[in-house]
Amino acid sequence: MRISTFLVSLFFLFPLISSGSSLQFEAQAATNCAGDIQPIVWNETVERQALVPFSDYGGWEFDEMSGGGEMAMDEPEKELGNDVDPALHPEESWMYNPMWPLPVLEPLSTDHYTTLLVGNDSAGVLRFNLSSQHRTTFCISLQTVAGNTSAPAVADVYLLTTSQYEMYEESYRSNHFYTWMEDFEEVLSDLSPEWRSFNPAGWNTYRDVHQYENTDEVTFSVSLDGPEVYDSLFDLDSYQDFYLVIDTWDNSHDRDAESLDEVVVADVTVITEERTFVLPPWTVPLLFFAMMAALVTVPFILNSRYMNAGSDGGGSDATMETVPMLEQVPVDSVTPPSE
């Protein structure tokens, strides 16, 4: 009884004891980068995009003065220039001038491999529709190629949802085409991650953790509880795609990699694994509620059992036995034995 009580108490007190200790467990990255690689059906399973410093394709806006129904370009403050070096910018025009509306992608359930050539001061982007029925693993390695020699390259890798990518895209355009926004982001770049969402010019990655900066190789996995939906107070809910971004420009984050003045070659492998058992999202708060309820009630139960232990006298059928009293007789009153 005492051993079981001690073990139960230790189980519920362990989180409180370990919270103040210096022992920390790091999350282990997924290492399964092999699978049944299938050819990519572009614009059906994966879409390729790019952000380049010489094309502000996102500056379209409706012009009521142009006869109604036509689109006019909002001219940026910076001149785009025509002296684009093709050796530093291998992206094709359809990558940074995508069709609108974007094609609807099928849920990703197959394994793929592709190579991205990301120009200097640019961003290479792959858009996916991740499936909640599969665990998706991304394996990315970065390098530069000069002649026949390759060397590891340092850049940034981000995973963003549609709404997060729109903020990231706006940040890229602001830094390259609008000088006043560049100075504004520089002032707010020192904000901590937990306050960065309140920055109107800031952007976050998916779950605030899928940002891998100043790295030449990274592997990570994503498992969704259900279809990713963006909830808005002022608009209808919208389903979110996922954007894998290879970042080679000096963005608004303080610890990101700077431009290399070279073309970065990104080898991207995407492995999907079907999940046999997926718990619904409401099980997470239910589990934490049960743990908190047990943490509160178990000490009272143990204390009650301790206080009531032995109070029943060992059972109702047990006979009461009294302890005999030993009376001490004075020595003078003792009669000596007769001879």
C-alpha positions in Angstrom: 0.0 0.0 0.0 2.8 2.4 0.9 4.8 1.6 -2.2 1.8 2.1 -4.6 0.9 5.4 -2.9 4.5 6.6 -3.2 4.6 5.7 -6.9 1.3 7.4 -7.7 2.4 10.6 -5.8 5.7 10.6 -7.6 4.0 10.2 -11.0 1.9 13.4 -10.5 4.6 15.4 -8.8 7.2 14.6 -11.5 6.1 17.4 -13.9 6.4 20.0 -11.1 9.8 18.7 -10.0 11.2 18.5 -13.6 10.0 22.0 -14.6 12.7 23.6 -12.5 15.5 21.4 -13.5 18.0 22.1 -16.3 17.2 18.8 -18.1 15.8 19.4 -21.5 14.7 17.0 -24.2 15.2 18.1 -27.8 12.8 17.1 -30.5 14.3 14.5 -32.8 14.1 15.3 -36.5 12.7 12.7 -38.9 15.4 10.9 -40.9 13.2 8.8 -43.3 14.0 10.4 -46.6 13.6 7.4 -48.8 10.3 6.3 -50.5 8.6 5.4 -53.7 9.4 8.5 -55.7 6.7 9.4 -58.2 7.0 12.0 -61.1 5.5 15.3 -60.2 2.4 16.4 -62.0 2.9 20.1 -61.9 -0.1 22.3 -61.0 -2.0 19.1 -59.9 0.1 17.8 -56.9 2.7 20.5 -56.6 3.1 24.1 -57.9 6.3 26.0 -58.4 6.6 29.7 -57.7 9.4 32.2 -57.1 10.0 35.7 -55.7 12.6 37.7 -57.6 14.0 41.2 -57.0 13.2 42.4 -60.6 9.4 41.6 -60.8 6.7 43.1 -58.6 3.9 40.9 -59.9 1.9 41.4 -56.8 1.2 45.1 -57.4 -2.0 44.7 -59.4 -5.0 46.6 -58.3 -8.4 47.5 -59.7 -8.5 50.8 -61.7 -11.9 52.4 -61.8 -10.7 55.1 -64.2 -9.6 52.6 -66.9 -13.2 51.9 -68.1 -14.1 49.3 -65.5 -13.0 45.7 -65.4 -9.4 46.4 -66.4 -6.4 46.1 -64.2 -3.7 48.7 -63.7 -0.2 48.3 -62.3 0.6 50.1 -59.1 4.1 51.4 -59.9 6.7 50.7 -57.2 9.0 53.3 -55.9 12.1 51.6 -57.0 13.0 51.1 -60.7 13.0 47.5 -61.6 15.8 47.9 -64.2 16.6 45.8 -67.3 20.1 44.7 -66.4 19.1 41.3 -65.0 22.0 38.9 -64.8 20.7 35.5 -66.1 23.6 33.8 -64.4 22.3 34.9 -61.0 18.6 34.5 -61.8 17.7 31.2 -63.5 14.0 31.5 -62.7 11.6 31.5 -65.6 8.9 34.1 -66.1 6.0 31.7 -65.3 7.5 31.1 -61.8 7.2 34.8 -60.7 4.2 35.5 -62.8 1.8 32.7 -61.8 -1.7 32.2 -63.2 -4.6 33.6 -61.2 -6.5 32.1 -59.7 -4.0 29.5 -58.6 -4.9 25.9 -59.6 -6.5 23.7 -56.9 -4.0 21.0 -55.8 -4.9 17.4 -54.9 -4.1 16.3 -51.4 -0.5 15.1 -51.3 -0.3 11.4 -50.8 2.7 10.4 -53.0 6.5 10.8 -52.7 8.3 13.3 -54.9 11.8 14.7 -55.6 12.7 17.9 -57.3 15.5 20.4 -57.7 15.1 24.1 -57.3 17.4 26.7 -58.7 17.0 29.8 -56.5 18.6 33.0 -57.7 20.5 35.5 -55.7 18.3 37.7 -53.4 15.3 35.6 -54.2 13.0 32.9 -52.9 12.1 29.5 -54.4 8.6 28.3 -53.5 6.8 25.0 -53.7 3.0 24.9 -52.9 1.4 21.8 -51.5 -2.0 20.7 -50.3 -1.0 18.5 -47.3 -3.2 15.7 -46.4 -4.3 15.2 -42.7 -4.4 11.5 -43.4 -0.6 11.4 -44.1 2.5 12.3 -42.2 4.7 14.4 -44.5 8.4 14.6 -44.2 10.5 17.2 -46.0 14.2 16.7 -46.7 16.1 19.7 -48.0 19.8 20.0 -48.8 21.3 23.2 -50.2 24.5 23.7 -52.2 26.2 25.9 -54.8 27.7 24.6 -58.0 30.7 26.3 -59.7 31.8 24.4 -62.7 31.8 20.8 -61.7 32.4 21.5 -58.0 29.6 21.7 -55.5 29.8 23.1 -52.0 27.2 23.4 -49.2 25.3 26.7 -49.2 23.7 28.4 -46.2 20.2 29.7 -46.6 16.8 29.7 -44.8 14.0 27.2 -45.1 10.4 28.1 -44.0 7.1 26.3 -44.0 4.1 28.7 -44.2 0.3 28.5 -44.7 -1.4 30.6 -47.4 -2.2 33.5 -45.1 1.4 33.5 -43.7 2.9 33.3 -47.2 0.9 36.4 -48.2 2.5 38.3 -45.3 5.9 36.9 -46.3 5.3 37.9 -49.9 4.3 41.4 -48.9 7.4 41.7 -46.8 9.6 40.7 -49.7 8.0 43.3 -52.0 8.2 45.9 -49.3 11.9 45.3 -48.8 12.7 45.4 -52.6 10.4 47.9 -54.0 9.2 50.3 -51.3 12.1 52.0 -49.4 9.9 53.4 -46.5 8.6 49.9 -45.7 12.1 48.5 -45.6 13.1 51.1 -42.9 9.9 50.3 -41.0 10.6 46.6 -40.9 14.2 47.3 -39.8 12.9 49.1 -36.7 10.5 46.3 -35.8 12.9 43.4 -36.6 14.0 43.1 -33.0 10.6 42.0 -31.7 10.6 38.6 -30.0 8.7 35.8 -31.8 5.8 35.9 -29.3 5.1 39.5 -30.2 5.9 39.4 -33.9 2.3 38.6 -34.8 1.4 42.1 -33.6 3.8 43.6 -36.0 1.8 44.7 -39.1 4.8 44.1 -41.3 5.9 40.9 -39.6 5.2 37.3 -40.5 5.4 33.9 -38.7 6.0 30.4 -39.9 3.6 27.4 -39.4 3.1 26.7 -35.7 5.8 29.3 -35.0 8.5 26.6 -35.2 9.0 25.6 -38.8 11.8 28.1 -39.6 15.3 26.8 -40.2 17.7 29.6 -40.7 21.4 29.7 -41.5 21.4 26.0 -42.5 22.6 23.9 -45.4 20.5 20.8 -44.7 17.2 20.3 -42.8 14.7 17.4 -42.3 11.4 17.9 -40.6 7.9 16.3 -40.5 4.4 17.6 -40.3 1.2 15.8 -39.1 -2.1 17.7 -39.3 -5.0 17.1 -37.0 -7.4 18.0 -39.8 -7.6 20.2 -42.9 -5.9 23.6 -42.1 -8.5 26.3 -42.0 -7.9 30.0 -41.5 -10.5 31.6 -39.2 -11.2 35.3 -39.7 -13.6 37.7 -37.9 -14.1 39.8 -41.0 -14.1 37.2 -43.7 -15.2 33.6 -44.5 -13.1 30.7 -43.4 -10.6 29.6 -46.0 -8.7 26.4 -46.5 -4.9 26.8 -46.4 -2.3 25.4 -48.7 1.3 25.0 -47.5 4.3 26.8 -49.0 7.9 25.5 -48.7 10.1 28.5 -49.1 13.9 28.4 -49.8 15.0 31.9 -48.8 18.2 33.4 -50.2 17.6 37.1 -49.3 18.3 39.0 -46.2 14.7 39.1 -44.8 13.4 40.9 -41.7 14.4 38.2 -39.2 17.6 39.0 -37.3 19.2 35.6 -37.4 18.5 34.7 -41.1 21.2 34.1 -43.7 22.3 36.8 -46.0 22.5 36.8 -49.8 25.4 34.7 -51.2 25.6 36.4 -54.7 25.3 32.9 -56.1 22.6 30.5 -57.3 21.5 28.1 -54.6 20.6 24.5 -55.7 18.0 23.0 -53.4 17.3 19.3 -53.5 13.9 18.7 -52.1 12.5 15.3 -51.2 8.9 14.9 -49.9 7.9 11.6 -48.3 4.3 10.8 -47.3 3.4 8.1 -44.8 -0.2 7.1 -44.3 -1.4 7.4 -40.7 -3.4 4.4 -39.5 -4.9 6.0 -36.4 -5.7 9.7 -36.2 -7.2 11.1 -33.0 -9.7 13.9 -33.4 -8.5 17.4 -32.2 -10.9 17.5 -29.2 -9.0 14.7 -27.5 -6.0 17.0 -26.7 -8.0 19.4 -24.4 -9.8 16.4 -23.0 -6.5 14.7 -22.0 -5.2 17.8 -20.4 -8.4 18.3 -18.5 -8.3 14.7 -17.2 -4.6 15.2 -16.1 -5.4 18.5 -14.3 -8.5 16.9 -12.6 -6.4 13.9 -11.5 -3.6 16.2 -10.2 -6.2 18.0 -8.0 -8.2 15.0 -6.7 -5.5 12.4 -6.2 -3.9 14.1 -3.1 -7.3 14.4 -1.4 -8.1 10.7 -2.1 -4.7 9.6 -0.8 -5.1 11.8 2.3 -8.6 10.4 3.0 -7.4 6.8 2.7 -4.5 7.6 5.0 -6.7 9.2 7.7 -9.3 6.3 7.6 -6.7 3.6 7.7 -7.3 1.4 10.8 -10.3 3.4 12.0 -12.6 0.4 11.5 -10.7 -1.7 14.0 -9.8 -4.4 11.5 -13.3 -5.3 10.7 -16.8 -5.6 12.4 -16.3 -9.3 13.3 -13.1 -8.9 15.1 -13.1 -9.4 18.9 -11.8 -6.7 21.0 -8.9 -7.7 23.3 -7.8 -5.7 26.2 -4.3 -5.4 27.4 -4.0 -6.6 31.1 -2.8 -4.1 33.6 0.2 -5.1 35.7 -0.1 -3.7 39.2 3.0 -3.3 41.2 2.7 -4.4 44.8 4.8 -2.6 47.5 7.7 -4.6 48.9 6.6 -4.2 52.5 3.2 -5.8 51.8 4.6 -8.9 50.4 4.3 -11.9 52.9 7.4 -13.8 53.2 7.1 -17.5 52.5 6.8 -19.7 55.6 9.6 -22.0 56.4 
